[in-house]
């Protein structure tokens, strides 16, 4: 699985071309119009929420339609109230996804 650090610049055009998608196919799942995506690909500053959605959907390959509000609530709870358990679960999940790949 590819990972992109938050402080790294995301090259949307390069990612899109590697995936073999046209602009409509690439930007639509993020809720961005083709013309908006074209502007980002041409150098316009991409807002952090769009950048993070791009990373989740096209780099991490996460189906964001399958994520429920309760999922985020559990993650926030674990991070705040059970940080060691959260770290352990995160480590186990990463290990498992690497073995599956």
N, C-alpha and C positions, 0 to 999 in steps of 0.2 A: 504494500500500500504506500502510495506517495504521500509525503507530508510536506506542508509548507509552513514555515514559522510565521507567526503573526507579523513580525517586522520585515519579512521579505516582501519585495514587490511581486505582485501576482501579475503575470503576463497573460491576460485573458485571451488575446488572439492566438498566442502560442499553444495554450491549453486547448482552445477550441479546434485548432487545426490538427493537433495530435489526436483528438477524439474523432476527427472526421465529421464534424457537425457544421451545418450552416449557422449563420447568426440567429435565425429564428429558433432553431432547435436548441441552441446553446443558452440563449438568454431567457427564453420563455419560462422554463422551470423556476427561474429566479424572480419572476414577476417583473422583468425588465423588457421593454420593447426592443425590437430589432434596431431601431434608430438610436435608442439610448445606449444599447450595447455597442453599436458602431462608434459612438462618441467615446466611450470608455476605451475601446480598442485603439482609437486614434490619439489617445494621450490625455483625454479629459480625466480629471481627478475622480477616482471611484470612491464613493462613501464607504465607510467601514462596514456597515450592515450588508451592503451588496458584496463587498470583498469577502466577507465571512460566509455568506450564502454560496458564493462561487466556490470557495474552498470546500465547504461541506458537500455540495452537490457534485462538483466535477473533479475535485482532487481526492477527497475522502470517500466519494461514491456512496453518500448517505442519502437514502430516500426520505427527504424531509416531510413528505406527505404522510409517512407512517409514524412520525413523532407526535405524541399526544402531550397536551398540557401537563398531565399528571407525571409524565416522564421527566419533564424539566423540574417539576416540584420535588420529585424524589432526588434528582441530582443536586439541586440547591440545598435540600435538607442534609444529604450525606456530606456534602462539602463543608457545611457550616457546623453540623452537630457531631458527625462521625468522620473526621478527616482521615484517620488511619484506615478505617474500613473502606472509605472512598478510594484511597490510594491503592489498597490491596485489590479491590474489585477492578479498578482501572488497569492495573498491571496484569491481572488474570485475563481480562478481556483482550488486551493487546497481544498477549502470549497466544491465546486461542486463535485470534484472527490471523496471526503470522503462520501458525501451523496449518490453517485451512487454505492459505494462499499458495 
